[in-house]
Amino acid sequence: MAGTNKLVHFQQTVEWFGNTDWGLGLPFPMLLATLATSVEIIGAILLALGFLTRLISIPLIITMLVAIVTVHLPNGWQAIADSNAPFASAQVLASTEKLEKARQILETCGNYDWLTSSGSFVILNNGIEFAVTYLVMLLALIVLGGGRYLSLDYCVKRLFLKEKV
C-alpha cells in the first residue's frame, strides 16, 4: 500500500526529504515526510472504500505533483528504460548498453532463466510516467467521485442526505 514503505523506514524518509546532497533537499523534512506518509496511507484506505473520494484526492494530487517535480521529472517520461519508446531521454538511451552488459553477466555467471522466469530484466528509469498516470486518475476521481453502488460516498449520500440518487 502506498506510504507503508515511508512509514516502516520513517527516519530514512525524513533524512531523504531533507538532505541536499543525496536527497530531495526540501525544507521542514519531518513535517513533509509526516504529511506525505499520512496522506498516502489514509488516502489509499479512503480510496479503496470510496469514502471522501473527492476530498482525499486533493492532497493526493498535491503529493503527486511534488513527487513529479522533485523526484521523477529529472528522469524524463519513462518509468522503465526502453530506448525504442518515444520520449527516450539521453539517460534511457545510455541504459541500453548497460542493460545488455548486465544480461551478459547474468547469463554467464548467474541463473538467467530462473532470474527472468517471472518477468524481463529491466532498468528502472523512475520517470514521470506512473506519477502522471496516478495524477490523471486522481483528477478523474475529483470530477467523477467514488462512483455508484460500491462506494461509501454513495451509501452515505443515500442514507443521510435522503436525496434521490
Backbone torsions as a table, in degrees:
resi	resn	phi	psi	omega
1	MET	NA	145.6	179.9
2	ALA	-57.4	138.0	176.5
3	GLY	89.2	-18.8	-176.6
4	THR	-68.3	-35.2	177.0
5	ASN	-64.8	-39.7	176.3
6	LYS	-62.4	-39.5	-179.0
7	LEU	-69.0	-46.2	-178.5
8	VAL	-63.3	-37.3	-179.2
9	HIS	-113.7	49.0	-170.6
10	PHE	-60.6	-44.4	-178.2
11	GLN	-62.0	-40.9	177.4
12	GLN	-66.4	-34.8	177.5
13	THR	-63.9	-44.8	178.4
14	VAL	-60.8	-45.1	179.0
15	GLU	-61.7	-42.2	179.9
16	TRP	-65.4	-40.3	178.1
17	PHE	-61.5	-38.2	-172.1
18	GLY	-94.8	-24.0	-173.2
19	ASN	-73.5	125.8	-179.3
20	THR	-82.9	-20.4	-178.6
21	ASP	-79.6	-50.0	-175.6
22	TRP	-124.3	5.3	-178.9
23	GLY	-121.3	-153.6	-176.4
24	LEU	-85.6	-23.7	-179.8
25	GLY	66.9	34.7	-179.3
26	LEU	-84.7	149.5	174.8
27	PRO	-73.5	157.9	177.7
28	PHE	50.2	56.6	-174.3
29	PRO	-60.9	-35.2	179.2
30	MET	-64.0	-47.0	179.6
31	LEU	-62.9	-48.6	-176.8
32	LEU	-67.0	-38.0	177.4
33	ALA	-66.4	-39.7	177.5
34	THR	-63.8	-45.6	179.4
35	LEU	-63.2	-47.5	-178.8
36	ALA	-61.6	-45.6	-179.8
37	THR	-62.8	-47.5	-179.2
38	SER	-62.6	-47.1	-179.1
39	VAL	-61.9	-41.9	-178.7
40	GLU	-67.2	-43.2	-178.9
41	ILE	-71.1	-51.8	-179.9
42	ILE	-64.0	-40.5	179.1
43	GLY	-61.5	-41.9	179.0
44	ALA	-62.2	-42.3	-179.9
45	ILE	-66.3	-47.6	-178.9
46	LEU	-64.3	-40.3	178.2
47	LEU	-65.6	-39.6	178.9
48	ALA	-63.2	-34.7	179.1
49	LEU	-85.2	-14.4	-175.6
50	GLY	69.1	34.5	-177.1
51	PHE	-114.6	130.4	-176.7
52	LEU	54.2	39.2	-172.3
53	THR	-58.0	-50.8	-178.0
54	ARG	-65.6	-40.9	-177.5
55	LEU	-65.8	-47.5	-177.1
56	ILE	-72.5	-20.4	178.2
57	SER	-65.6	-28.5	-178.4
58	ILE	-65.1	-54.8	177.6
59	PRO	-65.8	-28.8	176.3
60	LEU	-67.4	-37.1	176.2
61	ILE	-64.3	-43.7	178.4
62	ILE	-60.5	-44.0	178.0
63	THR	-59.9	-43.2	179.7
64	MET	-65.2	-41.4	179.1
65	LEU	-62.5	-42.7	177.3
66	VAL	-62.9	-42.9	179.1
67	ALA	-63.2	-41.6	179.4
68	ILE	-60.7	-49.8	-174.6
69	VAL	-71.4	-43.0	-172.4
70	THR	-88.6	-29.5	-173.3
71	VAL	-110.4	-51.9	-166.7
72	HIS	-91.5	-34.1	-174.4
73	LEU	-56.2	-41.3	178.8
74	PRO	-61.0	-17.4	-178.9
75	ASN	-94.9	3.7	179.1
76	GLY	83.6	-159.0	-174.9
77	TRP	-79.2	-49.4	-166.8
78	GLN	-70.4	134.7	174.2
79	ALA	-79.4	-39.0	177.9
80	ILE	-116.1	129.4	-175.5
81	ALA	-65.2	122.0	175.8
82	ASP	-144.3	107.3	-174.6
83	SER	-68.1	-15.8	179.8
84	ASN	-88.6	-10.1	-177.1
85	ALA	-81.7	154.4	174.7
86	PRO	-64.6	157.0	179.0
87	PHE	67.2	23.2	179.0
88	ALA	-69.0	123.7	179.4
89	SER	-82.4	172.2	177.8
90	ALA	-60.5	-36.8	178.1
91	GLN	-61.9	-41.8	179.3
92	VAL	-68.0	-44.0	179.9
93	LEU	-61.0	-38.3	179.2
94	ALA	-70.3	-23.6	-177.6
95	SER	-72.4	-19.2	-178.7
96	THR	-59.4	-46.9	179.6
97	GLU	-64.3	-41.6	179.7
98	LYS	-65.1	-40.4	179.3
99	LEU	-64.4	-42.8	179.0
100	GLU	-64.1	-41.3	177.9
101	LYS	-63.8	-42.1	178.3
102	ALA	-63.3	-40.0	176.8
103	ARG	-60.9	-44.0	179.6
104	GLN	-60.8	-44.0	179.5
105	ILE	-62.3	-45.1	-179.4
106	LEU	-66.9	-37.8	178.4
107	GLU	-67.4	-34.6	-178.2
108	THR	-81.6	-45.9	-170.6
109	CYS	-106.5	-9.7	-175.8
110	GLY	-126.8	-177.3	176.9
111	ASN	-96.0	81.4	-172.4
112	TYR	-60.8	-41.7	-179.5
113	ASP	-61.2	-42.8	178.3
114	TRP	-66.6	-43.1	-178.7
115	LEU	-62.8	-32.9	-177.1
116	THR	-103.3	8.7	-178.4
117	SER	-66.3	-22.5	179.8
118	SER	-104.4	0.1	179.8
119	GLY	158.7	171.1	-177.5
120	SER	-73.7	153.4	173.3
121	PHE	-82.8	122.8	-176.1
122	VAL	-134.9	168.0	171.8
123	ILE	-108.9	124.1	177.9
124	LEU	-76.0	125.1	179.5
125	ASN	-95.7	-25.8	177.4
126	ASN	63.5	37.0	177.2
127	GLY	-77.5	-170.2	-173.3
128	ILE	-84.7	-2.8	-173.3
129	GLU	-51.0	-55.5	-177.7
130	PHE	-70.0	-39.0	-179.7
131	ALA	-63.3	-40.2	177.6
132	VAL	-67.5	-37.8	176.6
133	THR	-60.3	-45.7	177.2
134	TYR	-62.9	-40.6	179.9
135	LEU	-60.7	-45.8	178.8
136	VAL	-63.0	-41.4	177.8
137	MET	-60.8	-43.4	-179.7
138	LEU	-66.8	-37.6	175.6
139	LEU	-62.5	-40.9	177.0
140	ALA	-62.9	-38.7	179.1
141	LEU	-66.9	-33.1	176.1
142	ILE	-64.6	-42.4	-178.3
143	VAL	-74.0	-46.3	-171.7
144	LEU	-93.6	-22.6	-176.7
145	GLY	78.3	-168.6	-175.7
146	GLY	-78.8	-9.3	178.5
147	GLY	96.7	174.6	-179.3
148	ARG	-95.1	153.8	169.0
149	TYR	72.3	-44.1	-175.5
150	LEU	-103.6	-2.1	-179.3
151	SER	-103.1	147.3	175.4
152	LEU	-66.9	-29.6	176.6
153	ASP	-56.8	-45.1	179.6
154	TYR	-64.7	-44.7	179.8
155	CYS	-62.5	-44.2	179.2
156	VAL	-62.4	-43.3	179.9
157	LYS	-61.0	-43.1	179.9
158	ARG	-69.0	-42.0	-175.0
159	LEU	-76.1	-44.9	-170.1
160	PHE	-99.0	-28.7	-178.2
161	LEU	-94.3	-10.1	177.4
162	LYS	50.5	29.4	176.8
163	GLU	-82.8	154.4	172.8
164	LYS	-78.0	114.7	-174.6
165	VAL	-105.9	NA	NA
